[in-house]
């Protein structure tokens, strides 16, 4: 297992750097936008005018841009918007990593070589799972650390940073669920392209269901993207029920991934 694990880390190291850099750039743009937002708010006559301008945007637009029911007059409100945009990178990476790390053998024409080695398929899957976990946790931790650094010019309130840490934990749980769903997609489909496409389609569906949950302030169980809805986590902490639900989804996905991969015939 250690050999496959190390090989997967080597194969993904450049992609890991790129994804981390992209997440960092998103956060950097968020930091740079804060002075501009402050000036714009002042020119419009205060946050009341800004909130009126945002409320003029149709609700679907507010949801898509991450500004629905967000109080921009508070530091945590500004962070929530920044979290949303960083999450587009982090969560896409988690889903993609899960799907690609399982099905890449068909893309790279290495399936036959790998399966001739004295490894059980279950061993191969677990090595890939641990490598994927290292990848997504690295991106998540880098994003969380940069987000906290990026908030330093905005506020020095220790309570805000405690809220950010809570949302960071929620982000990591969400990454793990999405990675598990990606693993399942990679195991279900025979080719790399179909596995990754299915995973990305599922991610879009999860986002749409998250918007439905946010709009209704209910049905959060419908989407893993809403299990740890940032506003709720920031003000109320992690919900133990959704922690258990996340663990259950991950366990089920891993079980079926192992089962399917053992019977899988790679298209090479």
C-alpha positions as CSV (number, residue, x, y, z in Angstrom):
1,X,0.0,0.0,0.0
2,X,2.8,2.4,0.9
3,X,4.3,2.2,-2.6
4,X,1.0,3.0,-4.3
5,X,0.3,5.8,-1.8
6,X,3.7,7.4,-2.5
7,X,3.3,7.0,-6.2
8,X,-0.1,8.7,-6.1
9,X,1.3,11.6,-4.2
10,X,4.1,12.0,-6.7
11,X,1.6,11.9,-9.6
12,X,-0.7,14.5,-8.0
13,X,1.9,16.9,-6.5
14,X,1.9,19.4,-9.4
15,X,-1.9,19.4,-9.6
16,X,-2.0,20.0,-5.8
17,X,0.3,23.0,-6.2
18,X,-1.9,24.4,-9.0
19,X,-5.2,23.9,-7.1
20,X,-3.7,25.5,-3.9
21,X,-2.4,28.4,-5.9
22,X,-5.8,29.0,-7.6
23,X,-7.6,28.9,-4.2
24,X,-4.9,31.4,-2.9
25,X,-5.6,33.7,-5.8
26,X,-9.3,33.7,-5.2
27,X,-8.7,34.7,-1.5
28,X,-6.2,37.3,-2.7
29,X,-8.8,38.9,-4.9
30,X,-11.2,38.8,-2.0
31,X,-8.6,40.7,0.2
32,X,-8.0,43.3,-2.6
33,X,-11.7,43.8,-3.0
34,X,-12.2,44.9,0.6
35,X,-10.8,48.4,0.3
36,X,-12.7,48.8,-3.0
37,X,-15.9,47.6,-1.3
38,X,-15.4,50.1,1.5
39,X,-14.9,53.0,-0.9
40,X,-17.9,51.9,-3.0
41,X,-20.1,51.7,0.1
42,X,-19.0,55.2,1.2
43,X,-19.7,56.6,-2.2
44,X,-23.2,55.0,-2.2
45,X,-24.1,56.6,1.2
46,X,-23.4,53.7,3.5
47,X,-24.1,50.0,3.8
48,X,-27.9,50.6,3.6
49,X,-27.6,51.7,0.0
50,X,-25.3,48.7,-0.7
51,X,-27.8,46.3,0.8
52,X,-30.6,47.9,-1.3
53,X,-28.5,47.4,-4.4
54,X,-28.0,43.7,-3.6
55,X,-31.6,43.2,-2.8
56,X,-32.5,44.5,-6.2
57,X,-30.7,41.5,-7.7
58,X,-33.1,38.6,-8.2
59,X,-32.8,35.9,-5.5
60,X,-31.3,33.3,-7.9
61,X,-28.6,35.8,-8.8
62,X,-27.9,36.5,-5.1
63,X,-27.6,32.8,-4.4
64,X,-25.3,32.2,-7.4
65,X,-23.0,35.0,-6.3
66,X,-23.0,34.1,-2.7
67,X,-24.6,37.3,-1.3
68,X,-28.0,36.0,-0.3
69,X,-28.9,37.0,3.2
70,X,-25.4,38.2,3.9
71,X,-24.7,41.1,6.2
72,X,-21.8,42.9,4.6
73,X,-21.7,45.3,7.5
74,X,-20.0,42.6,9.6
75,X,-16.6,41.0,9.2
76,X,-18.0,37.5,9.2
77,X,-20.4,38.6,6.5
78,X,-17.5,39.6,4.3
79,X,-15.8,36.3,5.1
80,X,-18.9,34.3,4.1
81,X,-18.8,35.8,0.6
82,X,-15.1,35.1,0.4
83,X,-15.7,31.5,1.6
84,X,-18.3,30.9,-1.1
85,X,-15.9,31.8,-3.9
86,X,-13.0,29.9,-2.4
87,X,-15.3,26.9,-1.9
88,X,-15.9,26.8,-5.7
89,X,-12.3,25.9,-6.1
90,X,-11.9,23.7,-3.0
91,X,-15.1,21.6,-3.5
92,X,-14.5,21.2,-7.2
93,X,-11.0,19.9,-6.4
94,X,-12.4,17.4,-3.8
95,X,-14.9,15.9,-6.2
96,X,-12.4,15.9,-9.1
97,X,-9.7,14.3,-7.0
98,X,-12.0,11.5,-5.8
99,X,-13.2,10.7,-9.4
100,X,-9.8,11.0,-11.1
101,X,-7.7,9.1,-8.7
102,X,-9.8,6.0,-9.1
103,X,-10.3,6.1,-12.9
104,X,-7.0,7.6,-14.1
105,X,-5.5,4.2,-14.7
106,X,-7.7,3.9,-17.8
107,X,-6.6,7.4,-19.0
108,X,-2.9,6.7,-18.4
109,X,-3.0,3.2,-19.9
110,X,-1.5,1.8,-16.7
111,X,-4.4,-0.4,-15.5
112,X,-3.1,-3.7,-16.9
113,X,0.4,-3.0,-15.4
114,X,-1.1,-2.1,-12.0
115,X,-3.4,-5.2,-11.9
116,X,-0.5,-7.5,-12.6
117,X,1.3,-6.4,-9.4
118,X,0.8,-8.5,-6.2
119,X,-1.7,-6.1,-4.7
120,X,-5.3,-6.8,-3.9
121,X,-7.7,-4.4,-5.4
122,X,-8.9,-3.4,-2.0
123,X,-5.3,-2.4,-1.1
124,X,-5.1,-0.3,-4.3
125,X,-8.3,1.5,-3.4
126,X,-7.3,2.3,0.1
127,X,-3.9,3.6,-1.0
128,X,-5.7,5.9,-3.5
129,X,-8.2,7.0,-0.9
130,X,-5.4,8.0,1.6
131,X,-3.6,9.8,-1.2
132,X,-6.8,11.7,-2.2
133,X,-7.4,12.5,1.5
134,X,-3.9,14.1,1.8
135,X,-4.6,16.1,-1.4
136,X,-7.9,17.5,-0.3
137,X,-6.9,18.2,3.3
138,X,-3.8,20.1,2.0
139,X,-5.9,22.3,-0.2
140,X,-8.5,22.8,2.5
141,X,-5.9,23.7,5.2
142,X,-4.0,26.0,2.9
143,X,-7.3,27.8,2.0
144,X,-8.3,28.1,5.7
145,X,-4.9,29.5,6.7
146,X,-4.9,32.0,3.8
147,X,-8.5,33.0,4.6
148,X,-7.5,33.8,8.2
149,X,-4.5,35.8,7.1
150,X,-6.7,37.6,4.6
151,X,-9.1,38.7,7.3
152,X,-6.4,40.4,9.4
153,X,-6.9,43.7,7.6
154,X,-10.6,43.4,8.1
155,X,-10.9,42.7,11.8
156,X,-8.9,41.8,14.9
157,X,-11.9,40.3,16.7
158,X,-10.9,36.9,18.1
159,X,-14.5,35.8,18.0
160,X,-14.5,36.1,14.2
161,X,-11.5,33.9,13.9
162,X,-13.2,31.3,16.1
163,X,-16.1,31.4,13.7
164,X,-13.7,31.0,10.7
165,X,-12.2,27.9,12.3
166,X,-15.6,26.4,12.8
167,X,-16.5,27.0,9.1
168,X,-13.1,25.6,8.2
169,X,-14.0,22.3,10.0
170,X,-17.3,22.3,8.0
171,X,-15.3,22.8,4.8
172,X,-13.1,19.8,5.5
173,X,-16.1,17.6,6.3
174,X,-17.7,18.7,3.0
175,X,-14.5,18.0,1.1
176,X,-14.4,14.5,2.5
177,X,-18.1,13.8,1.5
178,X,-17.5,15.2,-2.0
179,X,-14.3,13.1,-2.4
180,X,-16.2,10.0,-1.4
181,X,-18.9,10.8,-4.0
182,X,-16.2,11.3,-6.6
183,X,-14.6,8.0,-5.7
184,X,-17.9,6.3,-6.2
185,X,-18.4,7.9,-9.6
186,X,-14.9,6.8,-10.6
187,X,-15.7,3.2,-9.6
188,X,-19.1,3.1,-11.3
189,X,-17.9,4.2,-14.7
190,X,-15.4,2.4,-16.8
191,X,-13.5,5.3,-18.4
192,X,-11.8,8.3,-16.9
193,X,-13.8,10.8,-19.0
194,X,-17.2,9.4,-18.0
195,X,-16.3,9.1,-14.3
196,X,-15.0,12.7,-14.1
197,X,-18.0,14.0,-16.2
198,X,-20.4,12.2,-13.9
199,X,-18.7,13.6,-10.8
200,X,-18.8,17.2,-12.1
201,X,-22.5,16.8,-13.1
202,X,-23.2,15.5,-9.6
203,X,-21.3,18.5,-8.1
204,X,-23.5,20.9,-10.1
205,X,-26.6,19.1,-8.9
206,X,-25.3,19.4,-5.3
207,X,-24.9,23.2,-5.7
208,X,-28.4,23.6,-7.1
209,X,-29.8,21.6,-4.2
210,X,-27.8,23.8,-1.8
211,X,-29.4,26.9,-3.3
212,X,-32.8,25.4,-2.8
213,X,-32.0,24.6,0.8
214,X,-30.6,28.1,1.4
215,X,-33.6,29.8,-0.2
216,X,-36.0,27.8,2.0
217,X,-33.8,27.7,5.1
218,X,-34.6,24.0,5.2
219,X,-33.9,20.7,3.5
220,X,-30.2,21.0,4.2
221,X,-30.0,17.2,4.1
222,X,-30.6,17.2,0.4
223,X,-27.1,18.3,-0.5
224,X,-23.7,17.7,1.0
225,X,-22.9,21.3,0.1
226,X,-25.6,22.3,2.6
227,X,-24.7,19.9,5.5
228,X,-22.4,22.6,6.9
229,X,-24.1,25.7,5.5
230,X,-21.6,28.4,6.4
231,X,-23.9,31.0,8.0
232,X,-25.4,28.3,10.3
233,X,-21.9,26.9,11.2
234,X,-20.5,30.4,11.8
235,X,-23.1,31.3,14.3
236,X,-24.2,27.9,15.8
237,X,-21.2,25.6,15.2
238,X,-21.2,22.2,13.6
239,X,-24.4,20.2,13.8
240,X,-23.7,16.7,15.2
241,X,-26.5,15.3,13.1
242,X,-24.9,16.4,9.9
243,X,-21.5,15.2,11.1
244,X,-23.0,11.7,11.5
245,X,-24.8,12.0,8.2
246,X,-21.5,12.9,6.5
247,X,-19.8,9.9,8.1
248,X,-22.6,7.7,6.9
249,X,-22.4,9.0,3.3
250,X,-18.6,8.6,3.3
251,X,-18.9,5.0,4.6
252,X,-21.6,4.0,2.1
253,X,-19.6,5.5,-0.8
254,X,-16.4,3.8,0.3
255,X,-18.2,0.4,0.7
256,X,-19.6,0.6,-2.9
257,X,-16.4,1.9,-4.3
258,X,-14.5,-1.1,-2.9
259,X,-17.2,-3.5,-4.1
260,X,-17.4,-2.1,-7.6
261,X,-13.6,-1.6,-8.0
262,X,-13.0,-5.3,-7.2
263,X,-15.2,-6.3,-10.2
264,X,-14.2,-3.4,-12.4
265,X,-12.9,-4.0,-15.9
266,X,-10.7,-1.1,-17.0
267,X,-11.1,0.3,-20.5
268,X,-7.5,0.8,-21.7
